[in-house]
Structures are given as C-alpha cells and as structure tokens.
Amino acid sequence: MTTQNAPSGTQTAIAAGVLCYLIWGFVPLAFQQMSHQGASAWEIMGHRAVWGVVWALLLVILAKQWGQTLSILRNPKTLGWLVLSAAIIAGNWIIYILAVNSGRTLDASLGYYLNPLLNMAAGAWIFREKISGAGKIAMGLAAIGVVIQTVALGHAPWISLGLALTFAVYGIIRKRVQADAQTGLFIECLVLTLPGLAYMIWLESSGNGHFTASAASMFWLLAAGPITVIPLMLFSWAARRIPLSSMGFLQFLAPTIVFVIGTVQGEPLNPLRILSFVFIWAAVGVFIYGALTSARRKDAAPVVAEPEPGLVEDVDDVAQR
C-alpha cells in the first residue's frame, strides 16, 4: 500500500503500531522497577494476571465481545485450547521477567529477533506454508547467529530459545483457536487469575508481599495490567487498518529497543557475541526485504474477484501468526 492511495486513517494506524512496539520495547524497564521494589518474578506474574484480567475485561466490553466470550466459556474444546495457550504464555512471561531482572536483557532481545524467523519455520513445517528464497537465507543466517552465540556464552542461549519457542507455540495454538485477540487474552488472563490471586493473597498475608509496602510498589505492580493489555489493543487496532507486512516490519522495533537497554545497562557484549547479533540483524534485514518484495508483488498483481463470504480469515487470527 502506497502513501498516496492509503486510507486517511493509515498514518494513525501506523502510529498505533509504533506505539505498541515501543511499549513492548521499554517494558523491561517497568519489570525492573517492580524488581527494585522487592517483587520477585513470580509476584510480578501474579499481579500481571490479576490486573491484566481487569484491563482485558474492559477491552472485551468496549469491543462488545461479551457474547463471544460466553460462547467460548461454554465450549470445552475451545476453552481447553485457551487454557493450554494460557499456560504457554505464562511460561513465556516468566522467562522474560526472569531474564530482564537478572541481567539477561540481551538474551531476551535475541529471543524476539528469532521469533518471526521461528514462526516462518513452524509455518512451513506444520501448515505447509512455502518459504521464499529470502526466508531460507534469513533462517540460515539466524542459525549461524545462534551457533556463534552458543560459542560466545559457552552454552546454548536457553533463555533466547525458550522465549522464541514458547511464543511460537503460543502463536500456533492461537491460530487454531476461533477467538478474537481481546477475547482470547481475557480468557487466558482469567485462567491465570485464580493461581495468581491465591499467590498474591498468600504473600500479603505472610508479610512477604510488596503490593502494600509503599505507594511506588503499588503503582508499579498495578502497572502490570495495562502494560500487558494496552499494547495488544493497539496491535489489534492497527493490524485491522494497515498491511500485515507493515506490522511485520514494525515488530523488530521492540527487540532493538530491548537490545539497546541491555547494552546501556552494561551487560557483557564481547566481540564474538556482537558477531552473533550481526548475523541475526542480517537475517532480520533479509526477512524484511523478502516481506517488502512479496508485498510489492501482491500490489502489482491483477485484481481478482472478491472471495466468497466466509473464506476470508479474521484479521485477529492472522495477527496471531
């Protein structure tokens, strides 16, 4: 889509997409503030689930998706898949919080650079999607980067691989679930709320909680809700209004910001590790080039008849890929 023929709301949608990834990029600083207040990764997780469900419920109400929510709650199969996706995303969240609060922010950055490339590999393996030549080159460069990172660290980059794998599996599950982004997130947070709330109550009653320790502590732990839900709302809104190829380009903003944060905070970055990131960045560049080339080809293709009703995928399902 060119700027000249773009809808009037496209610039606003792009701004929403940029804001979404800016929030995801700077979110390690919020988790680090929670840690500075004394909260452990598990306590942060509990607050993220509890306050996240409040904000997610608000989105469901604003989007008028309460009917879909009730329908999913009455469907054991769909609900079962969302319980599984909730467990997977909880694993992803805890790995991420542990990473950024233990001086492993660069590992977290690498994980989210790898994620779209891993998604591409999963799409080819599970959904028989065709990988372009640029995609194959990008995956090869990323693999070299991971090998170099392994040599630099003296072991496999387990945090990076764990983040990339859990988010890829989460995306695969959500692609199969018939639920909009907001509805799915609300139910996932709802699933995590009971254990999260129980843990919070136990911490506070035993005197080990930090929610009421100070005004600053309460502020940052309450912030776990909006920083979880608001970026998804912005993503969902933007994805409906601009090409997904544009969203794919913007998604690399977040790990780049996270990388800068880790570097500024003085995390170890020896020459060999820098070389590994050079290969990752080269893979990202090839990935973006391939996506833009594909988008131009689609724009240049002759206009075909509109598909029959019911054959168009819901954008929120596409957005989960």
C-alpha positions as CSV (number, residue, x, y, z in Angstrom):
1,M,0.0,0.0,0.0
2,T,1.5,3.3,-1.1
3,T,1.2,6.6,0.9
4,Q,-0.7,8.3,-1.9
5,N,-3.6,5.8,-2.1
6,A,-3.6,4.9,1.6
7,P,-6.8,5.5,3.6
8,S,-6.9,8.6,5.7
9,G,-6.5,6.6,8.9
10,T,-3.4,4.8,7.8
11,Q,-1.0,7.2,9.5
12,T,-2.9,6.9,12.7
13,A,-2.8,3.1,12.5
14,I,0.9,3.1,11.8
15,A,1.4,5.4,14.8
16,A,-0.6,2.9,16.9
17,G,1.6,0.1,15.7
18,V,4.7,2.0,16.5
19,L,3.4,2.9,20.0
20,C,2.5,-0.8,20.6
21,Y,6.1,-1.9,19.8
22,L,7.6,1.0,21.7
23,I,5.7,-0.1,24.8
24,W,6.9,-3.7,24.3
25,G,10.4,-2.4,23.8
26,F,10.5,-0.4,27.0
27,V,8.5,-2.8,29.2
28,P,11.8,-4.4,30.7
29,L,12.3,-1.0,32.5
30,A,8.9,-1.4,34.2
31,F,9.6,-5.0,35.3
32,Q,13.0,-3.9,36.6
33,Q,11.3,-1.1,38.6
34,M,8.9,-3.8,40.1
35,S,12.0,-5.8,41.0
36,H,13.7,-2.8,42.6
37,Q,10.6,-2.5,44.8
38,G,11.4,-6.1,46.0
39,A,8.9,-8.1,44.0
40,S,10.0,-11.4,42.6
41,A,9.3,-12.6,39.1
42,W,6.5,-14.8,40.4
43,E,4.9,-12.0,42.4
44,I,5.1,-9.8,39.2
45,M,3.5,-12.7,37.3
46,G,0.6,-12.8,39.8
47,H,-0.1,-9.1,39.5
48,R,0.2,-9.3,35.7
49,A,-2.5,-11.9,35.6
50,V,-4.8,-10.3,38.1
51,W,-4.7,-6.7,36.9
52,G,-4.4,-7.9,33.3
53,V,-7.8,-9.6,33.5
54,V,-9.4,-6.3,34.7
55,W,-8.0,-4.4,31.7
56,A,-8.7,-7.3,29.3
57,L,-12.3,-7.3,30.5
58,L,-12.6,-3.6,29.8
59,L,-11.4,-4.3,26.2
60,V,-14.0,-7.1,25.8
61,I,-16.7,-4.7,26.9
62,L,-15.6,-1.9,24.7
63,A,-15.3,-4.2,21.7
64,K,-18.8,-5.7,22.5
65,Q,-17.4,-9.2,22.5
66,W,-19.1,-10.4,25.7
67,G,-21.3,-12.8,23.6
68,Q,-18.2,-14.4,22.1
69,T,-16.6,-14.7,25.5
70,L,-19.7,-16.6,26.9
71,S,-19.8,-18.8,23.9
72,I,-16.1,-19.8,24.3
73,L,-16.7,-20.5,28.0
74,R,-19.5,-22.9,27.1
75,N,-17.3,-24.7,24.5
76,P,-15.0,-27.2,26.3
77,K,-12.7,-27.8,23.3
78,T,-12.0,-24.1,22.6
79,L,-11.7,-23.4,26.3
80,G,-9.2,-26.3,26.6
81,W,-7.0,-24.8,23.9
82,L,-7.1,-21.4,25.6
83,V,-6.2,-23.0,28.9
84,L,-3.2,-24.5,27.1
85,S,-2.3,-21.2,25.5
86,A,-2.5,-19.5,28.9
87,A,0.0,-22.0,30.3
88,I,2.3,-21.4,27.3
89,I,2.2,-17.6,27.5
90,A,2.6,-17.8,31.3
91,G,5.9,-19.7,30.7
92,N,6.9,-17.0,28.2
93,W,6.1,-14.2,30.6
94,I,8.1,-15.7,33.5
95,I,11.1,-16.4,31.3
96,Y,11.1,-12.8,30.1
97,I,10.7,-11.3,33.6
98,L,13.4,-13.5,35.0
99,A,15.7,-12.5,32.1
100,V,15.3,-8.8,32.3
101,N,15.5,-8.8,36.1
102,S,18.7,-10.9,36.2
103,G,20.9,-9.0,33.8
104,R,20.0,-11.1,30.8
105,T,18.2,-8.5,28.8
106,L,20.3,-9.1,25.7
107,D,19.2,-12.8,25.8
108,A,15.6,-11.6,25.8
109,S,16.3,-9.3,22.8
110,L,17.8,-12.2,20.8
111,G,14.7,-14.3,21.6
112,Y,12.4,-11.9,20.0
113,Y,14.6,-11.3,17.0
114,L,14.5,-15.1,16.4
115,N,10.7,-15.4,17.0
116,P,9.4,-14.3,13.5
117,L,12.0,-16.5,11.8
118,L,11.0,-19.4,14.0
119,N,7.3,-18.7,13.1
120,M,8.3,-18.9,9.5
121,A,9.9,-22.3,10.0
122,A,6.9,-23.5,12.0
123,G,4.5,-22.3,9.3
124,A,6.4,-24.4,6.7
125,W,6.6,-27.5,9.0
126,I,3.1,-27.5,10.4
127,F,1.0,-25.6,8.0
128,R,2.9,-26.5,4.8
129,E,3.5,-22.8,4.0
130,K,6.0,-22.1,1.3
131,I,9.3,-20.4,2.4
132,S,10.7,-17.9,-0.1
133,G,14.4,-17.8,-1.1
134,A,14.9,-14.8,1.2
135,G,13.2,-16.6,4.0
136,K,15.6,-19.6,3.7
137,I,18.6,-17.2,3.7
138,A,17.2,-15.4,6.7
139,M,16.8,-18.7,8.6
140,G,20.3,-19.8,7.7
141,L,21.8,-16.5,8.9
142,A,19.8,-16.8,12.1
143,A,21.0,-20.3,12.7
144,I,24.7,-19.2,12.3
145,G,24.0,-16.4,14.7
146,V,22.6,-18.8,17.3
147,V,25.7,-21.1,16.9
148,I,28.1,-18.2,17.4
149,Q,26.0,-17.1,20.4
150,T,26.4,-20.6,21.8
151,V,30.2,-20.4,21.4
152,A,30.3,-16.9,23.0
153,L,28.2,-18.0,26.0
154,G,29.8,-21.4,26.4
155,H,26.3,-23.0,26.3
156,A,23.1,-22.8,24.2
157,P,21.2,-19.5,24.6
158,W,18.5,-21.2,26.5
159,I,16.6,-18.0,27.5
160,S,16.5,-16.8,23.9
161,L,15.4,-20.1,22.6
162,G,12.9,-20.5,25.4
163,L,11.3,-17.2,24.6
164,A,11.2,-17.8,20.9
165,L,9.9,-21.3,21.2
166,T,7.1,-20.5,23.8
167,F,5.9,-17.6,21.8
168,A,6.0,-19.6,18.5
169,V,4.0,-22.4,20.1
170,Y,1.6,-19.8,21.6
171,G,1.1,-18.4,18.1
172,I,0.4,-21.8,16.6
173,I,-2.2,-22.6,19.3
174,R,-3.9,-19.2,18.9
175,K,-4.0,-19.6,15.1
176,R,-6.1,-22.7,15.6
177,V,-8.5,-21.2,18.2
178,Q,-11.6,-19.3,16.9
179,A,-11.3,-16.3,19.3
180,D,-10.6,-12.7,18.7
181,A,-7.4,-11.3,20.2
182,Q,-9.1,-9.4,23.0
183,T,-11.5,-12.3,23.9
184,G,-8.7,-14.8,23.9
185,L,-6.4,-12.6,26.1
186,F,-9.3,-12.1,28.6
187,I,-9.9,-15.8,29.0
188,E,-6.2,-16.5,29.2
189,C,-5.8,-13.9,32.0
190,L,-9.0,-15.3,33.6
191,V,-7.3,-18.8,33.7
192,L,-4.2,-17.4,35.3
193,T,-6.1,-15.1,37.7
194,L,-7.0,-17.8,40.3
195,P,-3.4,-19.1,40.9
196,G,-2.1,-15.5,40.6
197,L,-4.6,-14.1,43.1
198,A,-4.1,-17.0,45.5
199,Y,-0.3,-16.4,45.4
200,M,-0.8,-12.7,46.0
201,I,-3.1,-13.2,49.0
202,W,-0.6,-15.8,50.5
203,L,2.3,-13.3,50.0
204,E,0.5,-10.4,51.6
205,S,-0.9,-12.5,54.5
206,S,2.5,-13.9,55.3
207,G,4.1,-10.5,55.2
208,N,6.2,-11.2,52.2
209,G,4.2,-9.3,49.6
210,H,5.1,-5.9,48.2
211,F,1.8,-4.6,47.0
212,T,1.1,-2.5,50.1
213,A,4.8,-1.9,51.0
214,S,4.8,1.6,49.5
215,A,3.0,3.8,47.1
216,A,5.7,3.3,44.5
217,S,5.5,-0.5,44.9
218,M,1.7,-0.4,44.5
219,F,1.9,1.8,41.4
220,W,4.4,-0.4,39.6
221,L,2.6,-3.6,40.4
222,L,-0.7,-2.1,39.3
223,A,1.0,-1.1,36.1
224,A,1.5,-4.8,35.2
225,G,-2.1,-4.8,34.0
226,P,-2.1,-2.0,31.4
227,I,1.4,-2.8,30.1
228,T,0.1,-6.3,29.4
229,V,-3.1,-5.4,27.7
230,I,-2.8,-1.9,26.1
231,P,-0.1,-3.0,23.6
232,L,-2.3,-5.8,22.4
233,M,-5.2,-3.4,22.0
234,L,-3.0,-1.1,19.9
235,F,-1.7,-4.0,17.9
236,S,-5.2,-5.4,17.2
237,W,-6.5,-1.9,16.2
238,A,-3.5,-1.2,13.9
239,A,-3.5,-4.7,12.3
240,R,-7.0,-4.1,11.1
241,R,-6.0,-0.9,9.2
242,I,-2.5,-1.4,7.7
243,P,-0.9,-4.3,5.8
244,L,0.4,-7.1,8.0
245,S,3.7,-6.8,6.1
246,S,4.0,-3.3,7.7
247,M,3.3,-4.8,11.1
248,G,5.9,-7.4,10.4
249,F,8.4,-4.6,9.8
250,L,7.5,-2.7,12.9
251,Q,7.8,-5.8,15.1
252,F,11.6,-5.5,15.1
253,L,11.4,-2.2,17.0
254,A,10.8,-3.9,20.3
255,P,13.8,-6.3,20.4
256,T,16.0,-3.4,19.1
257,I,15.0,-1.2,22.0
258,V,15.5,-4.1,24.4
259,F,19.0,-4.7,22.9
260,V,19.9,-1.0,23.5
261,I,18.6,-1.2,27.1
262,G,20.7,-4.3,27.8
263,T,23.8,-2.6,26.2
264,V,23.3,0.7,28.1
265,Q,22.9,-1.2,31.4
266,G,26.3,-2.7,30.8
267,E,25.5,-6.4,30.1
268,P,28.5,-8.4,28.7
269,L,28.9,-7.9,25.0
270,N,32.2,-9.4,23.8
271,P,33.3,-9.3,20.1
272,L,32.1,-12.9,19.4
273,R,28.6,-12.1,20.9
274,I,28.5,-8.9,18.8
275,L,29.2,-11.0,15.7
276,S,26.3,-13.3,16.6
277,F,24.0,-10.3,16.6
278,V,25.4,-9.1,13.3
279,F,24.2,-12.4,11.8
280,I,20.8,-12.0,13.5
281,W,20.5,-8.4,12.2
282,A,21.5,-9.6,8.7
283,A,18.7,-12.3,9.0
284,V,16.2,-9.6,10.0
285,G,17.3,-7.4,7.1
286,V,16.8,-10.3,4.6
287,F,13.5,-11.2,6.3
288,I,12.2,-7.5,5.9
289,Y,13.5,-7.4,2.3
290,G,11.6,-10.6,1.4
291,A,8.4,-9.3,3.1
292,L,8.6,-6.0,1.3
293,T,9.3,-7.7,-2.1
294,S,6.3,-10.0,-1.6
295,A,4.1,-7.1,-0.7
296,R,5.1,-5.2,-3.8
297,R,4.3,-8.3,-6.0
298,K,0.9,-8.6,-4.4
299,D,0.2,-4.9,-5.0
300,A,1.3,-5.3,-8.7
301,A,-0.8,-8.4,-9.2
302,P,-4.0,-8.1,-11.3
303,V,-7.2,-7.5,-9.2
304,V,-9.1,-10.8,-8.9
305,A,-12.7,-11.4,-8.0
306,E,-13.6,-11.0,-4.3
307,P,-13.7,-14.3,-2.4
308,E,-17.0,-15.7,-1.4
309,P,-18.2,-14.8,2.1
310,G,-16.8,-17.0,4.8
311,L,-13.5,-17.6,3.0
312,V,-11.7,-14.5,4.4
313,E,-9.7,-15.1,7.5
314,D,-10.4,-12.9,10.5
315,V,-7.6,-10.4,10.9
316,D,-7.2,-11.2,14.6
317,D,-6.5,-14.9,13.6
318,V,-3.9,-13.7,11.1
319,A,-2.4,-11.3,13.7
320,Q,-1.7,-14.2,15.9
321,R,0.8,-15.7,13.4
